[in-house]
Amino acid sequence: MSGVWVFKNGVMRLVENPYNQSGAGESTESSGGQQQRMRKKILFHLPTGEVVSSYGSLERILVSLGWERYYGGENSDLIQFHKKSSIDLISLPRDFLKFNSIHMYDIVVKNPNIFHVRDM
């Protein structure tokens, strides 16, 4: 995971490519005279070999793992899942186009040996 950590309004977040906020596709940037490739990440479901390409497929997998949609939040910009057997909460942007590697790694950490983040 590469990028720049930004601290704003008491929240720290990773900006993967601060020079290209659209996050679409691959881009290159010059840093210290070296070219670095910023690649788009994908969420890979290990048991089925499926690339998660929509919230529909992700929700189907999460539900099979015991996660449930959480409707208690007031923020309509988020889709949230919780597991009764834990205190974990997965929060995702409602717009799948804003689903990025930070969200993917959150899912990976909360579901060990089930998901993997890969370069596209």
C-alpha positions in Angstrom: 0.0 0.0 0.0 1.5 3.3 -1.1 0.4 6.8 -1.0 0.3 9.8 1.4 -1.2 9.8 4.8 -3.4 12.9 5.3 -4.6 14.2 8.7 -7.7 16.4 8.4 -10.4 17.2 11.0 -9.0 14.7 13.4 -9.1 11.8 10.9 -6.2 10.2 9.3 -6.6 8.6 5.9 -4.4 7.2 3.1 -4.6 9.1 -0.2 -3.3 6.5 -2.7 -2.5 8.9 -5.5 -2.7 12.5 -4.4 -1.9 13.7 -7.9 -4.9 12.0 -9.5 -8.0 12.2 -7.2 -10.2 10.4 -9.8 -8.6 7.1 -8.9 -9.5 5.6 -12.3 -7.2 3.2 -13.9 -3.4 3.4 -13.9 -1.3 6.6 -13.7 2.3 7.4 -13.4 4.0 10.1 -11.4 7.5 11.3 -11.0 8.9 11.1 -7.5 12.5 11.9 -6.8 13.4 11.4 -10.5 11.9 7.9 -10.5 8.8 6.7 -12.3 6.3 4.9 -10.0 3.3 3.1 -11.2 0.1 3.4 -9.2 -2.1 0.5 -10.1 -5.8 0.0 -9.4 -6.5 -2.7 -6.8 -9.1 -5.4 -6.9 -10.7 -7.4 -4.1 -10.3 -11.1 -4.7 -12.4 -13.8 -3.0 -10.0 -16.7 -2.4 -12.4 -19.7 -2.0 -14.1 -19.1 -5.3 -11.4 -17.2 -7.2 -14.0 -14.5 -7.9 -13.0 -10.8 -8.3 -15.5 -8.7 -6.4 -16.9 -6.4 -9.0 -20.1 -5.1 -7.4 -21.7 -4.6 -4.0 -24.2 -7.3 -4.9 -21.4 -10.0 -5.2 -19.7 -8.6 -2.1 -22.9 -8.6 0.0 -23.6 -12.2 -1.1 -20.2 -13.3 0.1 -20.3 -11.3 3.3 -23.8 -12.7 4.2 -22.5 -16.2 3.7 -19.7 -15.4 6.2 -22.2 -14.3 8.9 -22.2 -10.5 8.1 -25.5 -8.6 8.1 -26.5 -5.2 6.6 -26.5 -2.6 9.3 -29.3 0.0 8.8 -28.8 1.8 12.1 -26.5 4.6 10.8 -27.8 8.0 9.8 -25.2 8.5 7.1 -26.9 7.7 3.8 -23.5 7.8 2.0 -22.5 4.5 3.6 -23.3 0.9 3.3 -22.5 -0.9 6.5 -22.2 -4.6 7.6 -21.8 -6.0 11.1 -21.3 -9.4 12.5 -23.3 -10.5 15.6 -20.3 -12.5 16.9 -18.0 -9.4 17.0 -17.8 -5.7 17.4 -16.5 -5.2 13.9 -18.3 -2.9 11.4 -17.5 -2.6 7.7 -18.3 0.8 6.3 -18.3 1.3 2.5 -19.1 4.2 0.3 -22.6 3.8 -1.3 -21.1 4.6 -4.7 -19.0 1.5 -5.8 -16.8 3.8 -7.9 -15.5 5.2 -4.6 -14.7 1.7 -3.2 -10.9 1.7 -2.9 -8.0 -0.2 -1.4 -8.6 1.2 2.1 -12.0 -0.4 2.1 -10.6 -3.6 0.6 -8.0 -3.9 3.2 -10.6 -3.3 6.0 -12.6 -6.3 4.6 -9.4 -8.4 4.4 -8.4 -7.7 8.0 -11.9 -8.5 9.3 -12.1 -11.7 7.2 -8.7 -13.4 7.3 -7.9 -16.1 4.7 -11.1 -15.2 2.7 -10.1 -12.1 0.7 -7.0 -10.8 -0.8 -6.2 -7.4 -2.4 -4.3 -7.6 -5.7 -3.0 -5.3 -8.4 -5.2 -5.2 -11.4 
